[in-house]
Amino acid sequence: MLDGLNLGDMGKMLEDMQSKAKEIQEQSKNLEFSTKAGGGLIEVKANGLGEIIDLLIDDSLLEDKESLQILLISAINDVNKMAEDNKKSQAMGMMGGMNPFGS
């Protein structure tokens, strides 16, 4: 059953995958995703790691705490989904198109 299986080759393949994953993670720091909510009253930017790197809030929202909270939650969720989708896409590319995420 294990005929032709070269553990040395598997080890090398795993090392290559780890190296590629580190490279992708470093590149992700330089990616930027941006989304707006409330017709542009809120803008949130995140890097490819999902870290928020910038946040713009229109002054008109400073008097309306409830609307501000709702729009911030919406924008942050949207930009985090963009970063997460990018991570999944990169992982699938690294794995040769196999989809470990189901859909």
LOLUMZA-204238 format. One record per residue (C-alpha): residue number from 0; residue in three letters; x, y, z. Coordinates in Angstrom, 1 decimal, padded with zeros to 4 digits, always signed. Each point is the difference from the previous one (the first is absolute). Example, Ala and Ser with C-alpha at 12.3 -4.5 7.8 and 13.67 -1.06 7.14 Angstrom:
// LOLUMZA-204238
<zavo nr="0" rest="ALA" u="+012.3" v="-004.5" w="+007.8"/>
<zavo nr="1" rest="SER" u="+001.4" v="+003.4" w="-000.7"/>
// end
This chain:
// LOLUMZA-204238
<zavo nr="0" rest="MET" u="+000.0" v="+000.0" w="+000.0"/>
<zavo nr="1" rest="LEU" u="+002.9" v="+002.3" w="+000.7"/>
<zavo nr="2" rest="ASP" u="+002.0" v="-001.1" w="-003.1"/>
<zavo nr="3" rest="GLY" u="+001.5" v="+003.0" w="-001.7"/>
<zavo nr="4" rest="LEU" u="-000.6" v="+002.3" w="+002.9"/>
<zavo nr="5" rest="ASN" u="+003.1" v="+002.0" w="+000.7"/>
<zavo nr="6" rest="LEU" u="-000.2" v="+001.6" w="+003.4"/>
<zavo nr="7" rest="GLY" u="+003.0" v="+002.3" w="-000.9"/>
<zavo nr="8" rest="ASP" u="-002.0" v="+001.4" w="-002.9"/>
<zavo nr="9" rest="MET" u="-003.1" v="+000.5" w="+002.3"/>
<zavo nr="10" rest="GLY" u="+002.2" v="+001.9" w="+002.5"/>
<zavo nr="11" rest="LYS" u="+001.4" v="+002.2" w="-002.7"/>
<zavo nr="12" rest="MET" u="-003.6" v="+000.7" w="-001.3"/>
<zavo nr="13" rest="LEU" u="-001.1" v="+000.9" w="+003.5"/>
<zavo nr="14" rest="GLU" u="+003.0" v="+002.4" w="+000.5"/>
<zavo nr="15" rest="ASP" u="-000.8" v="+001.6" w="-003.4"/>
<zavo nr="16" rest="MET" u="-003.7" v="+000.5" w="+001.1"/>
<zavo nr="17" rest="GLN" u="+001.0" v="+001.5" w="+003.3"/>
<zavo nr="18" rest="SER" u="+002.4" v="+002.3" w="-001.8"/>
<zavo nr="19" rest="LYS" u="-002.7" v="+001.0" w="-002.5"/>
<zavo nr="20" rest="ALA" u="-002.5" v="+000.6" w="+002.8"/>
<zavo nr="21" rest="LYS" u="+002.5" v="+002.4" w="+001.8"/>
<zavo nr="22" rest="GLU" u="+000.6" v="+001.8" w="-003.3"/>
<zavo nr="23" rest="ILE" u="-003.8" v="+000.4" w="-000.5"/>
<zavo nr="24" rest="GLN" u="-000.4" v="+001.3" w="+003.5"/>
<zavo nr="25" rest="GLU" u="+002.7" v="+002.6" w="-000.5"/>
<zavo nr="26" rest="GLN" u="-001.6" v="+001.1" w="-003.3"/>
<zavo nr="27" rest="SER" u="-003.4" v="+000.2" w="+001.7"/>
<zavo nr="28" rest="LYS" u="+001.3" v="+002.7" w="+002.3"/>
<zavo nr="29" rest="ASN" u="+000.4" v="+002.2" w="-003.1"/>
<zavo nr="30" rest="LEU" u="-003.5" v="-000.6" w="-001.4"/>
<zavo nr="31" rest="GLU" u="-002.7" v="+002.5" w="+000.8"/>
<zavo nr="32" rest="PHE" u="-003.8" v="-000.5" w="+000.1"/>
<zavo nr="33" rest="SER" u="-002.4" v="+002.9" w="+000.3"/>
<zavo nr="34" rest="THR" u="-003.8" v="+000.2" w="+000.5"/>
<zavo nr="35" rest="LYS" u="-002.5" v="+002.7" w="+000.7"/>
<zavo nr="36" rest="ALA" u="-003.2" v="+000.1" w="+001.9"/>
<zavo nr="37" rest="GLY" u="-002.9" v="+002.4" w="+000.3"/>
<zavo nr="38" rest="GLY" u="+000.5" v="+001.5" w="-003.4"/>
<zavo nr="39" rest="GLY" u="+003.7" v="+000.7" w="+000.7"/>
<zavo nr="40" rest="LEU" u="-000.5" v="+001.4" w="+003.5"/>
<zavo nr="41" rest="ILE" u="+002.3" v="-002.7" w="+001.3"/>
<zavo nr="42" rest="GLU" u="+003.1" v="-001.4" w="-001.7"/>
<zavo nr="43" rest="VAL" u="+002.0" v="-002.9" w="+001.4"/>
<zavo nr="44" rest="LYS" u="+003.3" v="-001.2" w="-001.4"/>
<zavo nr="45" rest="ALA" u="+001.7" v="-003.3" w="+001.0"/>
<zavo nr="46" rest="ASN" u="+003.1" v="-001.8" w="-001.2"/>
<zavo nr="47" rest="GLY" u="+000.0" v="-003.5" w="-001.3"/>
<zavo nr="48" rest="LEU" u="+000.5" v="-001.4" w="+003.5"/>
<zavo nr="49" rest="GLY" u="-003.4" v="+001.5" w="+001.0"/>
<zavo nr="50" rest="GLU" u="+001.6" v="+002.7" w="+002.2"/>
<zavo nr="51" rest="ILE" u="-001.8" v="+003.4" w="-000.1"/>
<zavo nr="52" rest="ILE" u="+002.5" v="+002.6" w="-001.3"/>
<zavo nr="53" rest="ASP" u="-002.2" v="+003.0" w="-000.6"/>
<zavo nr="54" rest="LEU" u="-003.5" v="+001.2" w="+001.1"/>
<zavo nr="55" rest="LEU" u="-001.7" v="+003.1" w="-001.3"/>
<zavo nr="56" rest="ILE" u="-003.2" v="+001.3" w="+001.6"/>
<zavo nr="57" rest="ASP" u="-002.1" v="+002.9" w="-001.3"/>
<zavo nr="58" rest="ASP" u="-000.5" v="+002.7" w="+002.6"/>
<zavo nr="59" rest="SER" u="-003.8" v="-000.2" w="-000.5"/>
<zavo nr="60" rest="LEU" u="+000.0" v="-003.4" w="+001.8"/>
<zavo nr="61" rest="LEU" u="+001.7" v="+001.3" w="+003.1"/>
<zavo nr="62" rest="GLU" u="-003.4" v="+001.1" w="+001.4"/>
<zavo nr="63" rest="ASP" u="-001.7" v="-003.3" w="-000.7"/>
<zavo nr="64" rest="LYS" u="+001.7" v="-002.7" w="+002.0"/>
<zavo nr="65" rest="GLU" u="-002.4" v="-002.8" w="-001.0"/>
<zavo nr="66" rest="SER" u="+000.3" v="+000.6" w="-003.7"/>
<zavo nr="67" rest="LEU" u="+003.8" v="+000.3" w="+000.4"/>
<zavo nr="68" rest="GLN" u="+000.1" v="-003.4" w="+001.7"/>
<zavo nr="69" rest="ILE" u="-002.2" v="-001.8" w="-002.6"/>
<zavo nr="70" rest="LEU" u="+002.0" v="+001.4" w="-002.9"/>
<zavo nr="71" rest="LEU" u="+003.4" v="-000.8" w="+001.6"/>
<zavo nr="72" rest="ILE" u="-001.1" v="-003.6" w="+000.7"/>
<zavo nr="73" rest="SER" u="-001.2" v="-000.4" w="-003.6"/>
<zavo nr="74" rest="ALA" u="+003.2" v="+001.5" w="-001.5"/>
<zavo nr="75" rest="ILE" u="+002.4" v="-001.9" w="+002.2"/>
<zavo nr="76" rest="ASN" u="-001.9" v="-003.3" w="-000.7"/>
<zavo nr="77" rest="ASP" u="+000.2" v="+000.7" w="-003.8"/>
<zavo nr="78" rest="VAL" u="+003.7" v="+000.8" w="-000.1"/>
<zavo nr="79" rest="ASN" u="+000.8" v="-003.0" w="+002.2"/>
<zavo nr="80" rest="LYS" u="-001.9" v="-002.2" w="-002.4"/>
<zavo nr="81" rest="MET" u="+002.0" v="+001.4" w="-002.9"/>
<zavo nr="82" rest="ALA" u="+003.2" v="-000.8" w="+001.8"/>
<zavo nr="83" rest="GLU" u="-001.2" v="-003.5" w="+000.9"/>
<zavo nr="84" rest="ASP" u="-001.2" v="-000.8" w="-003.5"/>
<zavo nr="85" rest="ASN" u="+003.5" v="+001.1" w="-001.3"/>
<zavo nr="86" rest="LYS" u="+001.7" v="-002.4" w="+002.5"/>
<zavo nr="87" rest="LYS" u="-002.2" v="-002.9" w="-001.1"/>
<zavo nr="88" rest="SER" u="+000.7" v="+000.8" w="-003.7"/>
<zavo nr="89" rest="GLN" u="+003.8" v="+000.1" w="+000.6"/>
<zavo nr="90" rest="ALA" u="-000.2" v="-003.3" w="+002.0"/>
<zavo nr="91" rest="MET" u="-001.9" v="-001.7" w="-002.8"/>
<zavo nr="92" rest="GLY" u="+002.5" v="+001.3" w="-002.5"/>
<zavo nr="93" rest="MET" u="+002.9" v="-001.3" w="+002.1"/>
<zavo nr="94" rest="MET" u="-001.7" v="-003.5" w="+000.3"/>
<zavo nr="95" rest="GLY" u="-000.5" v="-000.2" w="-003.8"/>
<zavo nr="96" rest="GLY" u="-003.7" v="+000.7" w="+000.0"/>
<zavo nr="97" rest="MET" u="-001.1" v="-002.5" w="+002.6"/>
<zavo nr="98" rest="ASN" u="-002.7" v="+001.6" w="+002.2"/>
<zavo nr="99" rest="PRO" u="+000.4" v="-000.9" w="+003.7"/>
<zavo nr="100" rest="PHE" u="-002.6" v="+002.5" w="+000.9"/>
<zavo nr="101" rest="GLY" u="-003.0" v="-001.8" w="-001.4"/>
<zavo nr="102" rest="SER" u="-001.4" v="+002.6" w="-002.3"/>
// end
